[in-house]
Amino acid sequence: MENRLANLIQHATVAPQSVIDLLKNTLIGTEGSLYQLLDTEFKIHLLDHPHFFYIERNNKALGTITICERNVSLGKTEKQVLYIRYFAFDSAFQGSGNKARDRNSIFDQHWKKIFNTGSLSESEVEIKSTLFWAYIDPQNFRSFNMNERFGFETIGKFRTIAFSRFHPKFSKDVSVVLTNEKEEVLEMIRNFYRQYSFFSDAHLFDQNNFFVLKANGKIVAGIQANPAKFRIVSLPGIGGKIALRIFPKLPFLKKIVNPEENKFLATEGLFWLNGYENQVENLLNGVLYLTKHHSMMIWEDTSVQRIRKLPLKWGTLQKIKKDNEINIVVKEVNLAAMELDILRNTPKYLSGFDMT
């Protein structure tokens, strides 16, 4: 069994082309609502400390679980944890028959060992103190089954908030953060999220896409905003089918919902100083103008909702999009009781890079 396993599951820290091809063609979501990410080949090379575990046949990847090592906040300390970035399988891997069941059985045994020890290498035998975490749509039964099968626990939920404008407005107070301002801004972000778990600066300031709002020369708010795009394959119900046919024909709506190539900004690290809540709309509007986009997505833990309650108009996209909740799930490995308590009872920082 060990020899078969070693031959079956491969491990790389640089994305193999077969894995990239698999992920580029993977549809995300549920049967009623499916979409395809269009910038995977670019973003996969920006992952922080990735580990690509994959099964390959005839130079074609049949499945992958990709994990990123990351230092994140857990209470007042930092901990190295393991984020499950991709979980994707070709239909051939999940087909019928004894071979498919055999492949799944071997894969399950391999991953149960990893999830129980926290060791990403077969040569490591020591049980670490860490955790795996992932985001799972409870309506995606295949992913939810993985959650149940390997003993993951739901520790929170989040929603997506959309900010959109048909005609974004220029603001002289909004600009790209300067190099000599980054240290100050990072401290402001850390202070804003000091009560959160999972905070990491791994993707802050990526591609020089962090923007700030200034008042009288003083930085009072900011946000990381990465361009992203996806193709909408299907939407649920008759209304969804009609929308996919109609939206491309409506010039105004097409600016914020384009099924063939939906462009938006994936954000994280949004912060503002106390007393400047009413200026956040100015920041978001200005960022859309500077980047020539019409919409952005912000993700927030449902247990806090301070972003959702900001005094601003979110726009048309927020009104028409589906407002579903996504589960934050973890598999802890040898965590102390205090760490588990913090993990379960603190809001979670959410990265737009991870969502796209």
N, C-alpha and C positions, 0 to 999 in steps of 0.2 A: 504493500500500500504506500509506504514512504517513497519508494522509487517512482511509482506512478504519480504521486503527488508532486514530487520534485520536477518531473517531466511536464506535468500539466500546468502548474501555476508558475508564472514568471514574475520577477520583481525588478523594476527599474526606477531610477530617480530622475530620468529624463524621458519625456513622453515618447513612446514608440509611435511611428506613423500609423500602425494598425489601430492603436488605441484612439488616436486623434480621429481617424476615419470613423470608428465606431461611435464616438461621442458626437461628431458632426451630424450623424444621421439618426441620433437618438431623439425620440419625441418625449417631451416632458409634460407631465400633468395627468389627468384622468381621461377615461375614454370619451367623456363629453367635451372636455376642454383640453386641447393639445396644442403645444407650440414647439418650435425648433429654434435653438440658439444659433445665431449666424456668425458669431465672432469667437467660437471655441478655439480655433486654430491659433489665433493671436493670444487669447487670454491664458491658454494652458501653459504657456511659457513664462507667465508671470506668477504662477503659484509659488507659495512660500514653502520650502522644504517638502516637496511632494514625494510620495511613494506610490508607484503605479503597480498594482498587482493585477495580472491579467492572464487570460487563457487564450492561446493563439493556435489556429490551425490553418496551414497553407498560407501563412502570412496575413491571415485575417483574424482580428481579435473577436472572440466570441463573448467576452465579458470582462469587465474591469471593476475593481473597487479601488478608488484613489483616495489616499489619506495624506493630509498635510500636518506636519508637526508645527506646533505654534505655542508660544508663550502668551498666556492670557491672565487677566486678573481673576483672583478668587478670594474675595474679601480684600484684605489689605496686603495680600501676598501675590506673587506670580507663580504659575504652575505650567509645566510643559504638558500640553494635552494634544489630542489627535482628532482632527476634524475630517469627517468623511465627506469629501468634496464631490466625488462621482460614484454612482452605483448604477451601472448600466450593463445590459446583457442583450446580445443578439437573439433573435427568435430561434435560431438553430440550437442555442444552448438550452433553451427552455422547451424544446420540442418534446414530442411523445416518444415512448419506447424506453427500453432498458438502458441504452447508452446515455440518454439525457438524464435519467434518474441517477445513473452511476456518477456522471459528471457533477450533478448537484450534490450528491452525497459526499463526494470527496471534497468539493469546495466548502460545504458546510462544516465538515470536520476541521478543515484547515482554519476557517474563520472563527469557529468556536474557541479554538486554542488561542488565537491572537486576541480575541475579545476578552478572554478570561485571564490573560497574562499581561496584556499591554505591550508585548514584545513583537516588533515588526520583522524580526529576523529569526529564522529557524534555529540559528545557533545560540540565541539568547534563551536562557532557562529561568532567569530571575523574574519573579513577579514584581512589576513596577507599581508605583502609586501614581495613577493617571486616570484619564477618562477619555472615551470616544464620544463625539457628539455629531448630530446630524439634524436636518430639517426634513420632516415628512408630512405630506398632505394626507390627512386621515381618510380621504376619499380615494387615495391611490392604494388600492388593496394589495398590489404586489409589493410595494415598498413597506406598507404597514405590516404585511406578513413577515418581511425581513426583521422588522422591529420586534415583533413578538417572538420570532424563532430564536433570536440571539439574546433575548433578555434585556432589551433597552427599556428605559423608564421615561415617561413624559414628564418634563419638569417645567414646562411653560408653553406659551403659545404666542404667536405674533400675527399681525395683519400688515398688509401693504397699503400705504397711503399714496395717492397720486396727486401731484401738483401740475397743472397744465394751464397754458395760455395760448390762444390762437395768435395773439400779437404781443410777444414779450416786450417789456419796456427797458430801455437803456437806463442805467443808473451810474452816475459818476462816482458813487460811493462803493461800488463793487469792483473787485479786481482779483487777479491771480495772486496768491500769497507770495511774498518775496522770500528769497533764501534766508535772509537774516531775520525773518519774522517767524520761521517755522518752529523754532524751539519755544518761543512764547506761545504760539498757537497750540502746540502739542500739550503744553502745560494747562492751557485753558480747557482743552478737550478732556484731558485726564480728570480735571476738577469737576467738569460737567457730568462725567460718567463714574465718579468715584464710588458710588453705591452699587455699581453694576458688576456682574460676572461676565467673563468672556471678552472683556475689553482687550484689544490688541491694536498696535499701530502698524501692523504688518502691511496694510494697504493704504494707509494715509499718505498723502502727497504723491501717490503713484502717478506717473506720466504728467506731472505738473498740473494736476487737475483739482487742486484745492483752491477754493475761492473765499475771500473774506469781505465783510462789510465794515466800513469805517465810519465813525462819527467824530468830526473834528480831528481827524488824523489818528484816532484811537480804534483799534480792532474791537468790535463789539459782537460779532457773529461770524460764523464760517461753516463751510460744508465741502466735503469731497464729492465730486460729481464726475463719474466715469461714463463716457459714451458706450452704449450697448445697443444691440438690435436683435430682434427675433422675428420669426415668421409664424403667424397664427394659422395653424392647420385646421382646427375645428373649434367651434363654440357650442355649448349645450343647447338642445331644444330647437324648435322651429325658428324661434327668435334669433338664435345664434347663427343659423344657416342664412337667414335673411340679412343679418348684419354683415356677414362676410361678403355678400354680393353687393350690398348697398354702400357700405362705407367707402370703398375705393372710388365710387362715382360722385361722392360729395366732397368738393374741394376743401371746405373748412374742416370737416370731421377727419379727412385723410391726414391732416397735419398732426393729429394726436392719436389716430388709430389707422394704421396702414397694414392690412393683413399680410401683404407680401414682404414688406421690410419695415417693421415697426421700430423706429428709432426713439430712444429715450436716454435719460441719464440715470445711472444706478448710483445711489448716494450712500454716504455714511459719515459719521463724525459730526453731524449737525449739532451746533452749540450756539448759545447766545448768552450774553450777560444779563443778570437780573435787571429788569426795567426796560429791556430792549425787545421784548416779545413782539411788540407791534411793528418792529423793523424787519422781522424775518421774511415777511412777504416781499419786501424790497430786495433782500438778498436773493431769494429764489427766482424772482422775476429777472433780476440782473444776470444771474448765472445762465438762465435760458437764453437771454439775448446774446451774451458773449459767446456761447457755444453753438448758437444757431439751432437750438432744439425747441420743441414745443411742450415737452412733458418730462417729468422726472418721477422716480419712485423712491419713497422713503419707507423703511421698515421699522416697526416699533413693537416692543413687548406689550401685550395687552394689559399687563398688570400696572403699567405706569400711565400711558396715554397723555404725557405732557406735550408731545408733538401734535397729536390729534386735536388737542384742545387749544392750540394756538389761535389768536384772534386774526384769522385771515380767511380769504376765500380760496378754496382748493381748486376750483375750476370744474369744467365739464367732465373730464375723464374720471374724477373721483365719483361723480354722480352716476355714471353709467357702468362702471366696472363692477365685477363680482367682488364682494367683500368677505372672502372666506378666511378662516383661521388655519394656520399651519402649526404643527406640533414641533416643539424643540425636545429632542430625545437624547438621552445619554446612557452609556454603559460604563458604570464606574468600576475601577479596578483598584482595590486596596486603598480606598480613600479613608481618611480619618473621619470620625463621626461629626466633628466640627465642620470639616470641609463639605460633607454631604449636606449638612444643615444650611450652610451658606449657599450652596448650589441650588437647593430647592426653594430658598426663600428670598432670593435677590432677583431683580430684573436682569435681563440678558442684553448685552450689547450686540447689535446686528450689523453685519458688513454687507453693503451692496455688492461688493466684489464676489462674496460667497453666494449671493442669490442669483448671479448671472454667469 
